[in-house]
Amino acid sequence: MIRSLCLAGSLMLCLAGAAEAGEAGRHYASWRGCLDRNFALQAALTSPSLAADAALRICRETETAYLAALAASPMVDADEADQARPALVARARGWLLGRRASL
């Protein structure tokens, strides 16, 4: 579990900068854009917590594409990407809720 949390944090940090490159970076940007858009739409209709859950559910396809691109990259293997998914999603949910609180 600790390893998954560390890996998820590393995955988000290594691709969060402006120097994103390659397929994994494009998929990460697509996933974050999907989360941003859908959270904003849902937050206008419901509570922030429900909006974050809905955005994560709606953006599952782009999240899967991001994790698949990571698994195909030299950064991580498929097992590591699968193990990191719960922590990655938890961090994304926390980011959405924190972002909403700061608006």
C-alpha positions, -999 to 999 in steps of 0.1 A, spaced: 0 0 0 28 25 9 46 16 -23 14 23 -43 10 57 -26 46 66 -34 43 54 -70 10 73 -75 26 104 -61 56 100 -84 34 94 -114 14 126 -108 45 146 -101 66 134 -130 39 143 -155 24 174 -139 50 198 -152 50 218 -183 77 196 -198 53 167 -203 63 145 -232 51 115 -251 19 95 -251 16 92 -213 19 130 -209 -8 136 -235 -31 110 -218 -24 126 -184 -34 160 -198 -65 146 -213 -75 129 -180 -69 161 -160 -88 181 -185 -117 157 -183 -117 158 -145 -116 196 -145 -145 200 -169 -167 174 -154 -161 185 -118 -170 221 -127 -202 209 -143 -212 186 -115 -202 210 -87 -228 235 -101 -254 208 -95 -244 190 -63 -220 188 -34 -182 189 -41 -178 153 -28 -205 140 -51 -191 161 -80 -156 147 -75 -170 111 -75 -190 118 -106 -161 134 -124 -139 104 -116 -166 80 -129 -172 100 -161 -134 102 -168 -127 66 -162 -120 60 -199 -93 87 -201 -78 75 -168 -76 40 -182 -59 53 -213 -34 72 -191 -26 42 -171 -22 20 -202 2 45 -217 22 45 -185 23 7 -185 36 8 -221 63 33 -212 97 26 -196 86 45 -165 65 17 -149 52 -18 -158 16 -29 -161 15 -44 -125 28 -11 -110 2 9 -129 -26 -14 -117 -13 -12 -81 -10 26 -82 -45 32 -96 -64 34 -62 -38 59 -48 -38 79 -80 -76 82 -80 -75 92 -43 -50 119 -51 -70 132 -80 -102 132 -58 -83 151 -32 -70 176 -57 -105 182 -71 -119 188 -36 -90 210 -26 -93 230 -58 -130 235 -51 -123 247 -16 -99 273 -29 -123 287 -55 
